[in-house]
Amino acid sequence: MAYVTPRRNSAGQITSYQVKWNIGGKRAAGQGTELFDDEESAEVFKQAVNERTAALWAKDVGGAVRIETWSLEWWKRQVLGGVHEVRSSVPDRVWVWSVGPVVYGGDGTELSAGQDVHELRGRWVWEFEPGYTEEPAQSRAEWRPGPGAETEAEAWGLEQEAVRAAYEQARTDALRICSLNPALAVSDGREAVT
């Protein structure tokens, strides 16, 4: 979110107020600043920047957004981690491409429902949300917990082609490990190895 910083002259007197924020909610895009002669005008502008950020959030993920202002004392009393959880700038936000997850049974049979599971799709992700990354591509292939002996593969990242390649590698890895799922050993009477 935006914040206001008093600017002082060499004598220590406040001469102006500067509002700072991350342009477009992205650190990589640079920091925006605006200078004001009085604190009230700076606070009004800060609130407008925060409302714009809230509008972006609502557009990205849907639902209502409420902006609240709390005192530092309230925050220290009520929030685990206290002032260490306070952000001094607008959180970063990136467009993340993703594909999957595809699910395989223990015998390698694809169990995924839906035609678009293998289709690349994108969405805005804020730095505090799962799936946020600054990498061209990330992937995973891992066993799902439970007796179904399922293995899941997916990929996500900032670059479309890198995500597609990572997804293919994750699918290959999932097919390689699906028959080794410990749940399979338990279901056919063998002792699970962990």
Backbone bond lengths (Angstrom), bond angles and torsions (degrees), N, CA, C in turn:
res aa  C-N    CA-C-N  psi(-1)  N-CA   C-N-CA  omega(-1)  CA-C   N-CA-C  phi
1 M - - - 1.439 - - 1.533 108.76 -
2 A 1.304 115.12 166.37 1.463 120.38 179.42 1.524 109.88 -76.31
3 Y 1.317 114.92 156.27 1.459 119.77 176.68 1.520 109.75 -143.64
4 V 1.338 115.93 159.30 1.458 122.37 -177.47 1.529 108.54 -109.50
5 T 1.324 115.67 133.83 1.460 121.79 177.23 1.518 108.88 -122.79
6 P 1.347 117.92 122.67 1.465 119.37 174.19 1.525 109.82 -68.83
7 R 1.307 117.36 138.92 1.472 122.20 176.37 1.525 108.00 -106.16
8 R 1.318 114.70 133.07 1.466 120.11 -174.99 1.520 111.17 -116.97
9 N 1.323 115.22 151.12 1.464 119.86 174.58 1.529 109.01 -86.86
10 S 1.329 117.40 -177.34 1.469 121.53 -176.26 1.528 112.25 -64.25
11 A 1.338 117.79 -21.61 1.463 121.71 177.85 1.521 111.98 -85.89
12 G 1.344 117.10 -2.76 1.462 120.70 179.00 1.511 114.60 88.86
13 Q 1.337 117.72 4.29 1.460 121.26 -179.97 1.533 109.50 -84.77
14 I 1.333 115.54 142.35 1.468 120.22 177.59 1.522 108.43 -73.35
15 T 1.336 115.50 124.62 1.461 120.43 -179.11 1.527 112.42 -108.48
16 S 1.337 116.34 -23.65 1.463 120.03 179.46 1.524 108.52 -164.67
17 Y 1.339 115.50 175.03 1.466 122.41 179.56 1.521 107.80 -127.60
18 Q 1.316 115.78 130.94 1.457 120.69 -177.91 1.531 109.59 -112.54
19 V 1.334 116.41 128.56 1.458 122.27 174.90 1.525 106.87 -96.41
20 K 1.338 116.65 131.41 1.467 121.86 179.92 1.524 109.32 -124.19
21 W 1.343 115.67 144.86 1.460 121.79 176.97 1.523 108.49 -160.55
22 N 1.343 116.20 163.17 1.467 121.14 175.01 1.511 108.85 -86.43
23 I 1.311 117.80 126.99 1.458 122.80 -177.35 1.527 109.60 -64.22
24 G 1.327 116.46 126.79 1.461 121.42 178.65 1.511 113.43 64.85
25 G 1.338 117.67 14.72 1.449 120.51 -178.87 1.518 112.90 74.17
26 K 1.328 118.09 15.36 1.468 121.75 -176.47 1.519 109.77 -122.70
27 R 1.337 115.87 126.33 1.460 119.28 176.88 1.519 111.23 -62.63
28 A 1.329 116.39 -38.42 1.461 120.29 -176.76 1.532 112.00 -63.98
29 A 1.335 117.80 -23.66 1.459 121.38 -178.08 1.529 112.17 -79.92
30 G 1.317 117.83 -10.04 1.456 120.90 179.15 1.511 112.12 100.94
31 Q 1.323 114.18 170.12 1.452 120.06 -178.03 1.524 110.07 -102.97
32 G 1.331 115.30 134.67 1.447 120.76 174.88 1.515 109.88 -92.87
33 T 1.310 116.46 145.79 1.464 121.05 176.90 1.513 109.39 -139.42
34 E 1.296 114.65 150.75 1.464 121.17 176.18 1.522 106.95 -144.62
35 L 1.318 117.41 136.43 1.454 123.14 -175.74 1.525 110.47 -104.72
36 F 1.359 116.60 138.87 1.460 122.41 -179.92 1.514 110.00 -133.55
37 D 1.320 115.43 149.30 1.465 120.47 179.25 1.522 112.09 -78.91
38 D 1.330 116.69 -28.44 1.462 119.28 -177.87 1.535 110.95 -126.61
39 E 1.314 114.15 152.14 1.468 120.81 -175.86 1.532 112.11 -65.80
40 E 1.312 117.41 -36.61 1.463 120.96 -178.55 1.538 111.33 -61.05
41 S 1.331 116.70 -46.08 1.466 120.41 178.38 1.527 110.93 -62.68
42 A 1.338 116.18 -39.58 1.463 120.25 178.39 1.521 110.75 -62.99
43 E 1.323 116.96 -41.60 1.470 120.89 179.56 1.535 111.51 -65.68
44 V 1.325 117.02 -39.17 1.476 120.92 177.75 1.526 109.83 -62.85
45 F 1.329 116.93 -44.84 1.462 120.62 179.04 1.526 110.95 -64.90
46 K 1.333 117.13 -43.19 1.472 121.65 177.56 1.525 110.08 -56.25
47 Q 1.326 116.90 -44.64 1.465 121.15 179.77 1.530 110.55 -62.03
48 A 1.327 117.07 -39.19 1.471 120.40 178.35 1.531 111.10 -64.14
49 V 1.340 116.86 -41.22 1.470 120.07 177.34 1.529 109.62 -63.46
50 N 1.326 117.23 -43.04 1.464 120.58 179.66 1.528 111.71 -64.36
51 E 1.322 116.98 -38.14 1.468 120.29 177.37 1.527 110.60 -66.03
52 R 1.313 117.16 -36.95 1.468 121.10 176.52 1.531 110.24 -63.97
53 T 1.331 116.39 -42.34 1.467 120.77 177.43 1.527 109.96 -61.82
54 A 1.325 116.84 -42.47 1.461 120.98 178.08 1.523 111.20 -62.90
55 A 1.330 116.69 -38.80 1.466 120.48 178.05 1.533 110.46 -64.69
56 L 1.336 117.53 -39.19 1.478 120.49 175.97 1.522 110.49 -61.91
57 W 1.323 115.48 -44.34 1.474 120.02 179.39 1.531 109.79 -59.67
58 A 1.312 117.56 -48.17 1.463 121.18 -179.28 1.529 110.94 -59.96
59 K 1.320 117.20 -40.61 1.465 121.68 178.74 1.528 110.79 -66.39
60 D 1.350 116.89 -40.79 1.460 121.52 -177.61 1.518 112.89 -67.50
61 V 1.333 116.82 -46.57 1.462 119.92 -171.13 1.525 113.89 -117.14
62 G 1.315 117.12 -7.18 1.453 120.24 179.52 1.523 111.30 80.18
63 G 1.291 116.02 166.38 1.454 120.54 178.37 1.514 112.74 89.10
64 A 1.321 113.57 172.87 1.459 120.39 -177.90 1.520 110.64 -83.55
65 V 1.312 115.38 152.27 1.459 122.62 177.36 1.516 107.59 -127.98
66 R 1.315 115.41 135.61 1.466 120.36 178.71 1.526 107.79 -124.72
67 I 1.316 116.58 131.20 1.465 121.57 176.40 1.518 107.67 -99.22
68 E 1.324 115.67 126.73 1.458 121.19 179.22 1.518 109.63 -122.67
69 T 1.308 116.19 149.69 1.458 121.75 176.66 1.522 107.64 -118.44
70 W 1.339 115.44 128.62 1.461 120.80 179.26 1.518 109.47 -125.18
71 S 1.316 115.61 152.55 1.464 119.90 175.62 1.527 109.05 -75.66
72 L 1.310 116.28 157.57 1.456 121.61 177.80 1.527 110.29 -60.54
73 E 1.320 117.36 -39.34 1.459 121.19 -179.58 1.533 110.72 -62.84
74 W 1.339 116.95 -43.42 1.467 120.27 178.71 1.530 109.30 -61.75
75 W 1.326 116.58 -44.62 1.463 121.34 -177.47 1.530 110.47 -60.56
76 K 1.326 116.90 -44.02 1.467 120.72 179.82 1.525 111.57 -61.72
77 R 1.334 116.59 -38.08 1.470 121.10 -179.92 1.520 112.57 -73.96
78 Q 1.314 118.91 -37.97 1.453 122.55 -167.03 1.524 116.09 -99.23
79 V 1.324 117.77 -23.41 1.463 120.35 -171.20 1.521 110.15 -109.26
80 L 1.322 115.61 124.75 1.452 121.24 176.02 1.528 108.78 -60.99
81 G 1.305 117.34 125.96 1.464 120.65 -176.02 1.516 112.20 96.79
82 G 1.344 117.14 -14.25 1.460 121.79 174.96 1.508 114.25 51.74
83 V 1.332 115.56 -132.50 1.461 121.26 -174.20 1.526 112.46 -65.78
84 H 1.330 118.10 -17.76 1.466 119.74 177.95 1.528 111.74 -68.21
85 E 1.336 117.47 -17.28 1.463 122.11 179.10 1.528 112.62 -92.77
86 V 1.316 117.94 -2.65 1.467 121.97 -179.50 1.520 108.94 -81.87
87 R 1.305 116.49 131.02 1.462 121.41 178.09 1.520 109.52 -90.05
88 S 1.313 115.35 138.08 1.460 119.15 178.25 1.526 111.26 -94.40
89 S 1.331 116.02 -3.04 1.461 119.29 179.34 1.523 109.41 -151.86
90 V 1.306 115.25 169.83 1.459 120.87 178.70 1.535 109.01 -65.36
91 P 1.329 118.39 133.55 1.464 119.82 178.23 1.532 111.42 -60.08
92 D 1.315 115.54 150.88 1.454 121.15 179.14 1.532 109.28 -71.10
93 R 1.310 115.59 153.87 1.462 122.43 -177.92 1.518 106.63 -144.77
94 V 1.348 116.65 129.22 1.463 121.13 -178.15 1.528 110.18 -133.01
95 W 1.332 114.66 155.75 1.466 121.01 174.83 1.521 106.83 -87.33
96 V 1.328 116.32 117.37 1.465 121.77 -176.76 1.522 109.30 -112.08
97 W 1.340 114.79 128.68 1.458 121.86 173.32 1.519 107.76 -89.23
98 S 1.329 117.02 141.94 1.462 119.95 177.53 1.522 109.62 -144.32
99 V 1.327 113.61 157.00 1.463 121.11 176.30 1.519 107.33 -148.99
100 G 1.341 115.63 141.20 1.456 120.79 -174.85 1.517 108.77 97.42
101 P 1.300 118.49 -169.06 1.452 125.96 3.09 1.526 112.13 -81.14
102 V 1.317 114.07 143.47 1.447 121.23 172.09 1.525 106.09 -101.15
103 V 1.336 116.54 143.37 1.467 121.61 -176.87 1.525 108.84 -120.08
104 Y 1.324 115.09 133.81 1.467 122.20 178.20 1.516 110.08 -118.14
105 G 1.329 115.71 143.91 1.458 121.17 172.38 1.523 109.69 -78.40
106 G 1.323 116.40 175.63 1.452 121.80 -178.49 1.513 114.17 -60.22
107 D 1.334 116.54 -24.96 1.470 120.02 179.97 1.531 112.46 -94.36
108 G 1.351 117.71 6.01 1.459 121.25 178.32 1.515 113.88 90.67
109 T 1.327 117.42 1.75 1.461 121.18 178.08 1.525 109.67 -71.89
110 E 1.340 116.44 132.22 1.459 119.81 178.59 1.516 109.59 -74.03
111 L 1.329 116.50 125.31 1.460 122.11 -177.07 1.529 112.83 -107.37
112 S 1.301 118.31 -3.01 1.466 121.90 -174.85 1.513 111.52 -61.34
113 A 1.308 114.98 137.50 1.458 120.43 174.37 1.522 108.44 -99.81
114 G 1.286 117.17 146.05 1.463 121.05 177.17 1.511 111.98 103.80
115 Q 1.307 115.06 137.33 1.457 120.91 -177.59 1.516 112.37 -76.95
116 D 1.336 117.07 -24.26 1.457 119.33 -173.53 1.521 114.11 -91.62
117 V 1.331 118.32 7.95 1.461 120.70 -177.63 1.530 111.78 -60.99
118 H 1.337 117.59 -29.93 1.462 121.49 -179.57 1.539 112.31 -96.87
119 E 1.333 116.65 5.39 1.465 121.40 -178.74 1.530 110.75 -92.29
120 L 1.320 115.94 137.48 1.457 122.39 176.87 1.520 108.71 -72.11
121 R 1.309 116.98 133.12 1.465 121.60 177.23 1.524 108.26 -139.66
122 G 1.317 117.61 156.83 1.454 121.08 -177.57 1.505 112.36 -132.01
123 R 1.339 114.70 156.10 1.461 120.96 176.62 1.522 108.69 -160.04
124 W 1.315 115.88 159.44 1.457 120.88 174.99 1.516 108.77 -75.47
125 V 1.331 116.22 137.13 1.465 121.62 177.55 1.529 107.76 -131.20
126 W 1.321 115.76 128.48 1.467 121.85 177.66 1.523 108.95 -85.48
127 E 1.329 116.86 154.16 1.467 121.20 -172.90 1.520 113.56 -61.87
128 F 1.310 119.63 -18.60 1.458 121.37 179.77 1.531 112.13 -94.74
129 E 1.331 117.63 2.86 1.457 121.47 -179.78 1.525 111.64 -98.46
130 P 1.339 116.39 150.92 1.467 118.72 172.41 1.528 109.88 -60.19
131 G 1.315 117.36 142.74 1.459 121.56 179.93 1.510 113.89 94.56
132 Y 1.333 117.54 -6.77 1.466 119.91 177.97 1.535 108.33 -68.81
133 T 1.310 115.77 137.41 1.459 120.75 177.15 1.511 109.89 -152.47
134 E 1.307 116.03 158.84 1.461 121.99 171.42 1.524 109.36 -115.79
135 E 1.335 116.58 9.49 1.463 123.36 -176.73 1.534 111.04 -92.85
136 P 1.341 117.45 152.49 1.466 120.25 175.07 1.529 111.32 -59.84
137 A 1.346 116.96 -38.87 1.462 120.31 178.13 1.523 109.69 -160.40
138 Q 1.324 114.94 146.84 1.453 123.73 172.11 1.522 106.28 -136.85
139 S 1.316 116.26 154.27 1.456 118.79 177.41 1.513 109.65 -148.92
140 R 1.314 114.70 168.44 1.456 120.43 174.87 1.522 108.96 -151.73
141 A 1.311 114.34 147.63 1.462 122.90 171.46 1.511 105.03 -137.67
142 E 1.332 116.47 116.48 1.463 119.05 -176.31 1.514 111.40 -153.03
143 W 1.322 113.69 159.42 1.459 120.16 178.50 1.510 109.91 -74.27
144 R 1.319 115.88 140.84 1.459 121.57 172.99 1.525 107.78 -84.16
145 P 1.315 118.03 143.26 1.465 119.16 176.55 1.529 110.58 -69.64
146 G 1.305 116.42 154.23 1.457 121.18 175.75 1.511 112.69 114.06
147 P 1.317 116.03 172.37 1.464 121.38 -174.16 1.533 113.88 -76.74
148 G 1.323 118.61 -7.46 1.461 120.99 -176.81 1.512 114.70 -71.83
149 A 1.314 117.91 -11.12 1.471 123.24 179.69 1.525 111.43 52.41
150 E 1.326 115.53 46.58 1.461 120.62 -178.51 1.525 111.02 -97.94
151 T 1.326 114.47 151.04 1.458 122.09 176.83 1.522 107.45 -124.55
152 E 1.328 116.32 139.23 1.460 121.92 -173.90 1.527 109.91 -121.99
153 A 1.329 116.06 144.53 1.472 121.60 177.46 1.528 108.91 -136.75
154 E 1.327 115.23 139.76 1.462 120.67 176.79 1.522 109.71 -158.33
155 A 1.335 115.76 165.65 1.462 121.39 177.80 1.525 108.99 -146.15
156 W 1.341 115.78 154.01 1.455 122.08 178.68 1.525 108.72 -157.46
157 G 1.312 116.41 158.58 1.457 120.58 179.35 1.514 112.20 165.49
158 L 1.329 115.36 -172.47 1.461 121.79 -174.29 1.522 114.43 -90.50
159 E 1.339 117.19 -21.28 1.465 120.92 -176.34 1.531 110.75 -114.46
160 Q 1.323 116.14 123.55 1.466 121.79 -174.76 1.526 113.26 -53.92
161 E 1.312 116.67 -53.06 1.470 119.50 -176.19 1.524 111.83 -64.70
162 A 1.317 117.10 -38.47 1.468 120.59 177.69 1.528 110.45 -64.87
163 V 1.324 117.16 -36.98 1.469 120.87 178.58 1.531 109.98 -67.74
164 R 1.329 116.97 -42.82 1.481 119.65 177.70 1.537 110.77 -59.13
165 A 1.332 117.12 -45.50 1.466 121.05 179.86 1.524 111.17 -64.86
166 A 1.320 117.09 -41.29 1.464 120.95 178.98 1.527 110.98 -64.87
167 Y 1.336 116.46 -35.67 1.468 120.54 178.72 1.523 110.70 -65.74
168 E 1.306 117.22 -44.05 1.470 120.21 178.28 1.528 110.78 -61.49
169 Q 1.336 116.94 -40.04 1.459 120.29 177.78 1.533 110.76 -66.65
170 A 1.332 117.28 -40.63 1.466 120.96 178.57 1.524 110.97 -63.88
171 R 1.336 117.88 -39.20 1.468 121.12 177.33 1.524 110.44 -64.10
172 T 1.333 116.31 -42.49 1.470 120.48 177.95 1.528 109.87 -61.49
173 D 1.322 116.72 -44.81 1.465 120.98 178.98 1.525 111.32 -63.05
174 A 1.328 116.74 -41.62 1.470 120.33 179.77 1.524 111.24 -62.95
175 L 1.323 117.21 -43.16 1.473 119.87 178.54 1.534 111.40 -65.24
176 R 1.323 116.04 -32.34 1.463 120.27 178.59 1.527 111.70 -68.42
177 I 1.337 117.62 -36.81 1.469 119.98 -174.56 1.531 114.58 -99.98
178 C 1.330 118.69 -10.13 1.473 119.36 -173.53 1.528 112.67 -59.78
179 S 1.322 118.68 -36.39 1.469 120.05 -179.28 1.525 112.55 -76.12
180 L 1.323 117.30 -7.78 1.464 121.75 179.12 1.528 112.61 -97.27
181 N 1.327 117.28 4.39 1.459 121.78 -177.76 1.532 110.09 -57.40
182 P 1.343 119.25 126.94 1.464 121.49 -179.09 1.524 113.44 -58.51
183 A 1.320 118.28 -26.70 1.470 120.65 179.09 1.526 111.24 -64.54
184 L 1.324 118.01 -27.92 1.462 121.13 177.52 1.521 111.15 -66.51
185 A 1.315 117.31 -40.42 1.462 121.10 -179.96 1.516 110.91 -63.63
186 V 1.322 117.50 -39.99 1.456 121.48 179.79 1.520 110.44 -68.49
187 S 1.330 117.74 -39.40 1.465 120.74 -176.21 1.532 112.58 -70.82
188 D 1.328 118.76 -25.76 1.466 118.41 179.31 1.533 112.22 -105.50
189 G 1.360 117.32 18.75 1.446 121.02 172.36 1.512 115.60 90.96
190 R 1.341 118.06 -6.86 1.463 119.59 178.51 1.525 109.77 -81.47
191 E 1.311 116.10 159.27 1.458 120.72 177.57 1.519 109.35 -79.02
192 A 1.323 116.41 133.94 1.465 120.33 -179.93 1.513 109.73 -72.47
193 V 1.328 115.93 138.48 1.440 122.59 176.82 1.533 107.37 -105.78
194 T 1.340 116.67 128.16 1.471 118.84 179.90 1.498 110.66 -121.30
